[in-house]
């Protein structure tokens, strides 16, 4: 069977998904319904079949080696219309939240497109519209790569970026190089040439283990309505205010994990790391934004250190059996004493508003980062054109009243 080897970091996402579900859900809302839904669906299927990265699944038939991506044409049932019991915007979001209970088996399909139409009362749309949700296994790509796949499906001519095949190298040599680079990072950090990381923090209510009762919500703004040096920083500053008000008590230690693209050419379909930033809710907003922007810049500088690349190259050479064994021993039920962040804020700009579905133009795009065993509240910040969607994904065990929290966040924005 033809195909190519899955990179180590992507295999880790694949194997870990059995313990911590990690499918991504990329929502696109379109202004209007297609005149001919079947024709619109067929057009998307044709786009999928014309893209190699959307025409493959996983073969994992040998414990001693890494899984392989094997060519498989997109099947008709990978693009499906879903019926709504409540065809309003809130009812659609409830259906989207329910999709997380049906994670993909990437030995059968690595992505699926769910189409909801008609949907009424979509924000900033005055007529019935269409909502399409691309469900993507994390092993197939990080947020930026998944966004490129969705854009291709909806007509953008830019192809999905390729990942060059790389030789893994000799593991002991790469491990030695990574160790030397790490020691250099430690020396550079102690000398003040590289900034220290933000560090760990106490667990709060939002770090509660997620139960089965979960919900998603989305607020919509124009870019000019989010003051700040960047949209990401501006939203993080408002999330700080909302979390502090919602949680009450001692909140000065609040922090967030922010996925950030790594520098350099990617070695895998997932090419990012989690930056950790303080949220500083006790500071005035302008000073808070400066501190958050500084933490993001410091994290970027650490990613740019040669130690990051050396570590990635060493990880890419880990024998499959060893990595599989390590993942098998991960216990998601173990509760840590401290965590990197009290929430996640994943921010992706998805480009100009040039996407179409059946002739209907895109009006907004959103995303809902997955919850994990110590993360019961996540935020998505997704822009297309001049429209920014700020989304919340929460478990009732962590946020008992998601609509109450949404009102607090709406006021902060």
N, C-alpha and C positions, 0 to 999 in steps of 0.2 A: 504494500500500500504506500503510495507516494505521500510526501508531506515534509514538514520540517519540525525540528525539535523545539519544544516549548522552553523558553528561558527559565532559569531557576526562580527568579522573583515572581514570574507569572504562574509557575507551578505551585509556588507557595500560596498564592491567592486561591488557586484551584483547590488544593488539598485543604486549606484552612476553611474554605466555604462550607465544608461539611460540618464544621464546629461553630463558625460564626458566619451566618449568611451575609453575602456582600454584593449581591446583584445591584446594579445601578439603574435608576429610573429617570430618564430624561424626558421631560414634558414639553411639548410644543403645542401652542394654541393658534388656530387659524381663523381668520375673519371670514366666516361663511362655510357653507356646505358644498361639496363637489356636486356638479350637475349629474355626473355619472360616477357613483362610488366604486363600482366594480372596475371601471377604467382607471380611476385614480389608484386603486390598490394594485392593479396590474402594472402600472407605470412604476410604482415603488418596487415591486418585485423585479422588474427589469433592471432597475438601478442596482439592486442588491446583487443580482447575478453578474453584473458587469464589474463588480468590485471583489477582488480576490480575498480581502480581509473579511468580507461579509459572506464568503462562500467557503466556509470551513467549519469543522467540528473537531473534537478531541478524540484521539485514540490513546488509551492508557491500558496497555495490555502486558506490561512487564514491570515488576516491582523494582528491578535493578537499573532501570533507565528512566529518563524523563518522558512524560507524555509527548505525543506529537500532534501538531495541527495537520489535519488531512483535508484535501479539497472535497467539498460537498456542496452542490448547488443549493441555493436557498429554496426551501420547501414552501408550498402554498400556505401551510398552516403557521408559518413564521410571521405572517402578516394577517391579522384577524380583526374583524369588527367585534367589539364587545357591547352587549346590550346593557343599558343602564336602567335600574329600577327608579332612580331619581335623576332626571336629565338636566338638573341645574348644575351650576359650577360646584357647589358644595357636595352634591351627590357624586359628581365626577371625581372629585378629590378623595372621597371616601372609597370609591372603587379603585383608585390608584393606590391608596394605602393598602387595600386588600391584596393587591398583586404581589406584595412582598412575601405573602405566605406561600406563593408558588414559584420557588426559585428554579432557575434553569438547570437542566442536566446537560452540561456542555458536551457530553459524549453523543448527544442527540442534536442539540442546537445551542449555539453560543450567544444568540440574541433573539429577540422577538419584538414585533411592533404591535401594540394594542391601539386600535382606533375607536374613538367614541364620537358618534355624531347622530343626531344633533345634540349640542350642549348649549343650554341657555344661560344667560347672565355671566358670560365670560368677562372678566374685567376689561374695560375700555372697548368692548364690542357691543354694538347696539342691535345685533341680530343673532339668530342661532348660528353657532360656529362648530368647529371640529377640534377635538383634542387628540393628539397622537402621542403615545408614550413608548419610547424605545427602552426596552429592558435589555441590559447588556451584562454578561458575566464579567466580573472585574479582571479575570485572567486575560480577557480579550483586549483590555485597554483601560487606561486611567481616564479621568474626567475629560481631559483635553482631546484624547484620541477618540473616546466615545462620542464627543461632540462633533468631531470631524466626520465620523461615520453617519451620524444623524443628518448632518448637513448634506452629505452626498446623497442620501436617500431622498431628500426633499429638494434636489435639483441643483445644488451648488456645484459648479464645475471643478472646483479644486479637489484633487484626489486625496484619499486618506494617506497621511504621511507614512512612508515605508520605514522599517527598522532593518538596518543592515545586518546581515548575518555575521557573527563574530566567533572566532575560535575561543573556546573556554580557557585554554592555556593549562599549564602544569600547576595543580592546586598547591603543593607545598611552596613553590616559588612565589606564587601570588599571595599566599598567606603571609610569607615573610615580608613581602613588599608592603602589604596592608598594615602589618604590625609596625614597620618602620615609619610609614606615613602617619599612623596614629600617634606614635611617640613624638613625631614632629608637630602634629596638631596640639598635643599637650604642651610642648615647649613653647609653641607660638602663642597659645592661649595664656600661659603663665607670664610670657613676656609682653602681653598686651597687644600683640600683632593681630590676633583673632579674638573677637568678643566671646565672652562666656555665654553659655546657653541660659535660658530663663530658669530652668529647674522645675522640680515637681511641686505639687501643692496638695492641700487636703481635699478629700472627697466632700461633695455637697449633695443636696437632694437630686440634682440633675445627673449625678453619677450612679443613681439607683439602677439595679438590674432591670432591663425592660421586660414587662410582661407581654401577653399576647394582645392586649388592648392598646392599639396605636392609632395615631391620626396624623394627617398632614394638612398644612394651611399655607396660603401664599398671599403676600401683600405685593402691590405693584406701584412703582414710582417711575418718574422720569429721571434721567441722569442728573439734571440740574437741581432736583429736590434732595439730593444727598450730598451736602457740602463735605469737603475733605480733599486731601491730596489725591486719593484714589477712591473708587467706590468701595473697595475692600476695607480700607481703613475707616472710611465714613460709617459703614455698616457695623464694623467691629466696635466702634465707639458707642453706637446706639444699642447694640446688644449688651454692652457693659452696663448701661443705664437700666435696661429692661431686666436683666438678670439680678442686678443689685436690688431693684425695687421688688421683684417677684420673690426673691429668696429672703430678703430682710436679714437682720443680724449682721455678723461679721463677714464682709464680702471683699475685703481689700486684697485677698489672695487669689481672686478669680482669674482664670486664664483660659485660653482657647487653643485648640489645635487647628492649624491652617495648612491644608495640603499645598505644596509649592513644587513647581516643576524644577527638576535638577538641571544644572548646566551641562553642556556637552551633548554629543550625539547619544541617543538612547541605546541601551544594550538589551532592552526588553520592551514589551508593549506597555508596561507600567514604569514610568520614568519620573517619579516624584518622591518627595519625602514630606514628613509632617513638621512644619515649623511650629514652635510654641511661643505664644505671645502672652504677656500680661494684659489684663483688661482695665486695670486702674480706675475702677468706678468712683473712687473718692476724689479724683482730680477734676479740675475744670475741663470742659470738653476739648478745648483747643490744646491744652497741655496733654490730655489723654491721647488725642490723636497723634501728637508728636511722639509720645512714648511708644505707642503701638507701631507707628511707622518705623521707629528706631529698632524695635524688636524684630520686625520683618526684615529690615535691612541687615541686621546682625545675623539672622538665620541664613539669609542668602549668602553672606560672606563665609559662613561656616560650610555651606554646601559647595562653595567655590574652592575650598581648600583641597589640595591634591589627595588628602586622606579619604575624601568622599568617593572619588573615582577609584582609588585603590581598593577600598572596601567593596565597592560594587563589582569590580573585576574579580576579586577573591570569592565573593558570594556566587557569582555566575559560574564558578568552577567547582562548587561543592558537589560531590557525587550525589546522584539522585537518591540512592538508597539511604544515605545519611540524612538528607533533608526530609525525605518522607518519614523516616524514623523520628526526627525531631518534631515534625508537625503532629505526628500521632500521639506524642506525649504532652502536647499542649492541653491544659485543663482550663476551659473558659469559666469554670465555677470558682476558681480561686480569686478571692478579692484582695487587691493590693491595698497597702496602707496609704499610699499616695498615688496620684495620677498626673499625667502630663497636662491635661486640660479638663475643664468642667463642662465644656461643650466643644463642638466642631463647627467651624465656619468655612465651608468650601465655596470658593469664588471662581467662576469661569466666565469669561466674556466669549460669547458664541458668534461674534462677527456681525456683519451688516444684516439688515432684515430683508434678505433676498430669497428666502425659502418659500416654497409653495407646496400646497397639497390640493390636487384637483383644481388648480387655478386660484384657490383661496390663499391670500398672503398671510405670512406668519405675523402674529401680533405680540406674542410674548413667549418666553421659554423659562422653565423652572427645573429644579432638581431637588432631591430629598436624600441627603447622605444617610447611609445605613446606620442603624443603631448597633451597639455592641454590648458586651456583658457589663461594662462599666461606663456606658455612655447612653443615657436615656433621653437626651435632647441634642439634636443637631440642627444646623442652619445651612441653607443654600443661598448663594447670591449669584444670579445668572442674568447676564445682559445680552440683548440682541438689538441692534440698532440703538435707539435712544431709550429703550425700555429696560428697566431693571426689576427683576422679581426677587423678593426676599422671602424665603420659604422656611417653614418650621416643620420638623419631623420629631414627634415626641411620643413616648409611652406614658400611659396614665400613671404607671408606678413612679415615674419621675416628675411628671407635670400633671397633676390631677385634673386641672382645668386648662386645656390647651387654648380655648377661646379667650379665657381671662388673660393668659400670658400673651396671646396675640394682640389683645387690646393694649397691653402695656408696651409691647414692642412697636405697635402702630403709633402710639403717642410719642415714643422716643424718636421715631423716624420723622 
